[in-house]
Amino acid sequence: MMVKGQKVYLREIADNDIDSIARCFQNEEIMYMTGNRNLLTKEQIKEAIHRFREDSARYDFAICLVHNDQVIGDLAIMEVDLENKKAMFRIALHGIEDCGRGLGSEAVQLAQKFTFEELCLNRLELQVYSHNIRGIKSYEKVGFKKEGVLRQALFMNNTFSDEIIMSILSEEYMKIPNRH
C-alpha cells in the first residue's frame, strides 16, 4: 500500500523504520510539540509496530522522500470507525530539520486522500497542542478546521497548553483545489 505525492510518499510502516522513529524521541522540541513524555526504546517501538499491525482499525505509514526513499516521519489513521465513517489522525516528523519545508503538509494531504478516497470515510479528526503553532497552521493550510478547545489539558515544560480539536470532512476535502 503506497500513496505518492510530489515530494513525499506514504508506505506501510516496517521494522526497518525503527531507527528513524527512535530519532524523534531524542529531540526535545519534537517531544514538546507532540506532548509526548514517553521515551520509547527501539524494542518498545518494534513491539508497538507489531501491535499496530494487528489492529484492523488502524493504518500506520512511514513518510518517505520521493527522491531518495529516506524515512522522515510517520503518521497513523487510527480508531477507524466504519459504522460512523470517521477516524483519528496523528503525525510526527522525526527530525526538526524537516519541519517548515511543506513535507508534513503534503504527508497530511496524502493521509486525507487515503482516508476520504480509499477508506471512504466522512470525518478525520486530530488533536494538537496550542503551543504547536507551526502544526496548527499546517493543518489549517490543508483544510482542517478548529472545532473545540480542551483548556489547559497539558502541563509540560512548566506551562499549561490547550488541546485543540480539529477535523476535516469529506465534503470539505472534495472542495480543496489541487488536492493530491
C-alpha positions in Angstrom: 0.0 0.0 0.0 1.5 3.3 -1.1 0.2 6.8 -1.6 2.5 9.0 -3.6 2.9 12.8 -3.7 5.4 15.1 -5.3 7.9 15.4 -2.5 6.9 12.6 -0.2 5.1 9.3 -0.3 3.4 7.1 2.3 4.1 3.4 2.6 3.2 0.8 5.3 5.5 1.2 8.3 8.1 -1.6 8.6 10.5 -2.9 11.2 13.5 -1.3 9.5 11.9 2.2 10.2 12.6 1.8 13.9 15.9 3.8 13.9 14.2 6.8 12.3 11.2 6.6 14.7 13.6 6.5 17.6 15.2 9.8 16.4 12.1 11.7 17.3 12.3 10.5 20.9 15.8 12.2 21.1 14.6 15.6 20.1 13.1 17.8 23.0 11.3 20.1 20.6 9.5 17.3 18.8 8.6 15.7 22.1 7.2 19.0 23.3 5.2 19.7 20.1 3.6 16.3 20.4 3.2 16.5 24.1 5.0 13.2 24.5 6.8 12.3 27.7 7.4 8.6 27.0 10.9 7.8 25.8 10.5 4.5 24.0 13.3 2.1 23.4 13.8 0.5 20.0 12.4 -2.7 21.3 9.3 -0.9 22.6 8.9 0.8 19.1 9.2 -2.6 17.4 6.6 -4.1 19.8 4.3 -1.1 19.0 4.6 -1.6 15.3 3.7 -5.2 15.6 0.7 -4.4 17.9 -0.5 -1.7 15.5 -0.3 -4.2 12.5 -2.8 -6.4 14.4 -5.3 -3.6 14.9 -7.8 -3.6 12.0 -9.0 -0.1 12.9 -5.5 1.4 12.3 -3.3 2.2 9.4 0.4 3.2 10.1 2.5 4.8 7.4 6.2 5.8 7.1 6.6 9.2 5.4 9.4 8.9 2.8 11.1 11.4 0.5 10.4 10.6 -3.2 13.9 11.5 -4.4 15.9 9.1 -2.1 13.4 6.9 -0.1 14.6 8.3 3.2 12.1 8.0 6.1 11.5 11.4 7.6 8.4 10.7 9.7 5.4 8.5 10.4 1.6 9.0 10.6 -1.4 7.0 11.6 -5.0 6.9 10.8 -6.5 5.2 13.8 -9.7 4.4 15.6 -11.2 3.9 12.2 -15.0 3.6 12.8 -16.6 2.3 9.6 -20.1 2.5 11.1 -19.8 6.2 11.7 -17.3 6.8 8.9 -14.7 8.6 11.0 -11.1 8.2 12.2 -8.5 9.9 14.3 -5.1 11.1 12.9 -1.6 11.7 14.2 1.7 12.6 12.5 5.3 13.1 13.6 8.3 14.2 11.6 11.4 12.6 13.1 13.9 15.4 12.7 13.3 19.2 13.2 15.3 19.9 10.0 12.3 18.5 8.0 9.8 20.9 9.6 8.8 24.1 7.7 9.5 22.6 4.3 6.0 21.6 3.4 6.8 17.9 3.7 4.5 17.4 6.7 1.6 19.3 5.0 2.0 17.1 1.9 2.0 14.0 4.0 -1.2 15.1 5.7 -2.8 15.7 2.3 -1.8 12.1 1.3 -3.4 10.8 4.5 -6.5 12.8 3.7 -6.6 11.2 0.2 -6.3 7.8 1.7 -9.0 8.5 4.3 -11.5 10.0 2.0 -10.8 8.3 -1.3 -9.7 4.8 -0.2 -11.4 4.2 3.1 -14.4 6.4 2.0 -14.8 8.0 5.5 -16.6 11.2 6.2 -14.5 12.7 9.0 -10.8 12.9 10.0 -10.0 14.3 13.5 -6.8 15.3 15.3 -5.7 16.9 18.5 -2.9 19.5 18.5 -1.5 21.5 21.4 -1.8 25.3 21.4 2.0 25.8 21.6 2.4 23.9 18.3 1.7 27.0 16.1 3.5 25.5 13.1 1.4 22.4 13.3 -1.8 24.3 13.7 -1.0 26.5 10.6 -0.1 23.4 8.6 -3.4 21.7 9.5 -5.4 24.8 8.6 -3.5 25.1 5.3 -4.7 21.6 4.2 -8.3 22.2 5.3 -8.6 21.2 8.9 -10.9 23.4 11.0 -10.8 24.1 14.7 -13.8 22.6 16.5 -13.1 22.9 20.2 -10.6 23.5 22.9 -9.8 21.4 26.0 -8.4 24.2 28.1 -5.1 23.7 29.8 -5.1 20.0 29.1 -1.3 19.6 29.1 1.2 20.7 31.7 4.7 20.4 30.2 7.9 22.5 30.3 6.4 24.2 33.4 3.5 25.6 31.5 -0.1 24.8 30.5 -1.2 24.3 26.9 -4.7 23.9 25.5 -5.5 20.8 23.4 -7.2 21.9 20.2 -9.6 19.6 18.4 -9.5 19.9 14.6 -11.2 18.0 11.8 -11.9 17.9 8.1 -15.0 16.4 6.5 -15.1 14.6 3.2 -17.2 17.4 1.6 -14.6 19.9 2.6 -11.8 17.8 1.3 -13.5 17.4 -2.1 -13.6 21.2 -2.4 -9.9 21.6 -2.0 -8.3 22.7 -5.3 -5.3 20.6 -6.5 -5.7 18.0 -3.7 -3.3 15.1 -4.1 
